[in-house]
Amino acid sequence: MKRIVLLTILALIQFSVISSISFAETAYTNSEILVSAGWVEKQLENPSFILIDVREEGYEDGHIPGAKHFNMDLLIDKRHAIEGHLINKEVFEKQMSEIGIRRDAQVVIYDKGKDTNATRLFYALEYYGHPHVKIINGGYAAWEAEGKITTTEEPKVVHSEYVAEEKSELMVSKQEVKSAINKKGIVLLDVRSPAEYKGEEVRAKRGGHIPSAINLEWKKVLSEGKVPLFKSEKDLLSILESMGVTKDKKIMIYCQKANRASHMYFTLRLLGYGNISVYEGSWEEWGNDPKTPIVNPSKIDRDLRSL
């Protein structure tokens, strides 16, 4: 009997912690773009609400009621010279129309939790001008942890006629990044792993990083544990500002193929940063171009050891 009581108390404590963290998400400058599982549960019957599941697997086994599945491969332009590059405006309009997204709808996206799929679609929707996009804090992991209902039933998709409005200022080119190197008032933010940044892990013809870029791995903005929630605004600003990533500067974010960069883009949007953009080509373009300047600490170390 005592064991049952103890387990019940522990379960209530765990639920209380998750609920309190979810509630704390309202303390962000742009809290409207990050919502809790509880908020979503109350919106399931809202006709202006469109829920998108972007998990790579698991949708058929169970998902949030009413959620439509979107294959993230459909965001990739297979014909583009840069692998992983975002599709163009016309193709994006086609994909959004086929999944039934309306221009006036509130789009809420979720992935498994500690992932970049939700933020990649968030960025794509903002880049193409969608006015109301949100992400579930903690993703599907949060929904399950709070014991909310799931279903295997797939909703009927009613096609729309989506019209995009490209916001080109949210994306920067290789030439713009070149011009930003060592430039006052601009931060080049590399959100890959430290090993990639140092050139120890190479995913292109060359390893290392863009000169003057600073490194903050994308995962560092999330809490540890089974439910990967965003850290508090206070903690996030403490990390960013200590590195010189402040709101008065222009922030250009990159990773390997812009997926992880989208996660940091979302984080900065959440915190109220205004002048932020993603280098869509990222290291996939930069690291494979023999003419672009790089810094490779790992190679320097190897060269010194060989002397």
Secondary structure, 3 states (H helix, E strand, C coil): CHHHHHHHHHHHHHHHHHHHHHHHHHHCCCHHHEECHHHHHHHCCCCCEEEEECCCCCCCCCECCCCEECCHHHHECCCCCCCCCECCHHHHHHHHHHHCCCCCCEEEEECCCCCCHHHHHHHHHHHCCCCCEEEECCHHHHHHHCCCCCECCCCCCCCCCCCCCCCHHHEECHHHHHHHCCCCCEEEEECCCHHHHHCCCCCCCCCCECCCCEECCHHHHECCCCCCCECCHHHHHHHHHHCCCCCCCEEEEECCCCHHHHHHHHHHHHCCCCCEEEECCHHHHHCCCCCCCCECHHHHHHHHHHC
